[in-house]
Amino acid sequence: MTINHHPSDETLMRMAAGTLGAGPALVVSVHLERCAVCREQIANFEAVGGAILDAMPLAPLAADLFARTLERLETPPKPAREKTLGKHAELGIELPRAVRNCEVGPWKWLGPGFMWSKIKIAGSPDAKVMLLKGKAGLHLPAHGHTGLEFMQVLSGSLSDERGQYFPGDLDEAGEDVDHRPIVGEDSECICLAALEGDTRLHGLLGRLLRPIVGF
């Protein structure tokens, strides 16, 4: 499998530094499961970060650090959260490993041939993450963005003015992108998407969808 579209170096640097938001980080994690090129780039950025930390002067430890560490060790661990594999099975797809511990909602109608499923990340209630599913040949709603949109193709294909996207490809679309993606004619397409800002949906359909999606 050839992957032609990757996260930007800036996004990978943020991922390596731990400064990428929970939603985008989830989408990038899914990309990394398939992409050896980006895994190597992340490792390079992490190595640079480690070297910078090694060169920094040592800072004194807090006076109560040892006591707080012992307190944490004595606190019983929280029971592991039950995985929602049943819900995943209801979607009719095999989800990437990074998504399997998230709370994944059922498919909901967005329009003719267009469905979505909301994803909730534990500890990050404000993360804007969703699965999108479109039938073959569907023209998705025209839209722009007030921040970065991260979209990882899981199955099928998409295309817009900038190119074609197949399984494993990750598209970053910023405020300068206004587009209307089209699902490939051969099969339905399922994508994992996350937003840093909001989607600017155009036209009547966009005004109808915003209250449903919520962002």
C-alpha positions, 0 to 999 in steps of 0.5 A, spaced: 500 500 500 502 506 497 501 512 502 501 519 498 498 524 503 501 525 510 501 529 516 505 536 515 512 536 519 509 541 523 503 536 525 508 531 526 512 535 531 506 537 535 505 530 536 512 528 538 512 534 543 505 532 546 502 539 544 497 536 538 490 536 541 486 530 543 482 529 536 487 531 531 492 526 535 487 520 535 487 521 527 494 522 526 495 516 531 491 512 526 495 514 520 501 512 524 499 505 524 499 504 517 505 509 515 512 507 516 515 514 513 511 518 518 513 513 524 520 514 522 519 522 522 516 522 529 522 518 532 527 523 529 523 529 532 522 525 539 530 524 538 531 531 537 526 533 543 530 528 548 537 531 546 534 538 548 532 536 554 538 532 556 542 539 554 537 543 559 540 544 566 537 540 572 531 543 576 530 542 583 525 537 585 519 539 589 520 538 597 513 534 597 515 530 591 517 523 595 510 524 599 506 525 593 509 519 589 508 514 595 500 517 596 499 515 588 502 508 589 498 507 595 491 509 591 488 503 588 488 503 580 481 505 577 478 499 574 479 499 567 474 502 562 470 496 558 471 497 551 466 498 547 467 493 542 459 491 541 458 498 539 464 498 534 461 491 531 454 495 530 458 500 525 459 494 521 467 496 520 473 494 523 476 500 527 483 502 527 487 500 534 487 507 536 480 508 536 478 502 540 478 505 547 474 511 545 466 511 545 463 510 538 456 512 537 452 509 532 451 511 525 446 517 524 443 520 518 446 526 515 443 526 508 442 522 502 447 517 502 451 520 508 452 518 515 456 520 521 458 517 528 460 521 533 467 519 537 468 521 544 475 521 547 476 520 555 478 526 558 477 530 552 470 532 552 471 538 547 474 534 542 471 534 535 472 527 532 467 523 528 467 518 523 464 519 516 461 515 511 459 516 504 456 512 498 459 511 492 459 517 487 457 522 493 458 529 493 460 531 500 457 538 502 461 544 500 465 547 506 471 551 508 474 551 515 476 556 521 482 551 523 485 545 521 481 539 519 484 532 519 481 527 515 484 520 515 481 515 509 479 508 512 476 505 506 474 507 499 477 513 496 475 521 496 477 526 491 477 534 491 481 539 487 487 538 490 488 530 489 485 523 490 485 520 497 486 512 498 486 508 504 492 510 509 492 517 506 491 523 511 489 530 508 490 536 512 485 542 510 486 549 513 483 556 512 485 557 505 481 550 503 474 551 500 472 544 497 467 539 496 470 532 496 467 527 492 467 519 494 470 515 489 465 511 484 467 504 486 465 503 493 463 507 499 468 511 503 469 511 510 473 517 514 476 519 521 476 526 521 477 531 527 477 539 527 481 544 531 476 549 529 470 549 526 467 547 519 464 553 515 458 549 511 456 552 505 449 553 502 442 550 504 444 543 506 450 546 510 445 550 514 441 544 515 447 540 518 450 544 523 445 543 528 445 536 527 453 535 527 454 541 532 460 543 530 
